[in-house]
Amino acid sequence: MTVTLKRKIELTAPESIRRKAGYRPGDQVEFKVSGRTITIVPKLTPDEIADGREIRDPKIRATIQQGHREFLAGKTRPADMLQRELVKIAGGQAGGGKSVSRRRPKA
């Protein structure tokens, strides 16, 4: 899609483009500029930033990949067991080691 820029009108991303990109009213975005290119990216929450850092950790990636291989081989285990392993691995990192309570509701 091509639009013509005008002197006194702000640049607006057309609704069809926002919809295709998955943006919704209320989303926060960041603008990044490099040369003559403007990139619009979603503003990440602190939790999303921490998740991204953790997923790049080679030990955590290896644990997740091993769990996936076991799943594909038909082996299963409770999710809280995997969560405990990941928390243990992340424990040595800044901000890591915080466990999240995943209690099941009483039947």
Secondary structure as GFF3:
##gff-version 3
##sequence-region A 1 107
A	DSSP	alpha_helix	15	21	.	.	.	ID=ss1
A	DSSP	beta_strand	29	34	.	.	.	ID=ss2
A	DSSP	beta_strand	37	42	.	.	.	ID=ss3
A	DSSP	alpha_helix	46	55	.	.	.	ID=ss4
A	DSSP	alpha_helix	58	72	.	.	.	ID=ss5
A	DSSP	alpha_helix	79	90	.	.	.	ID=ss6
###
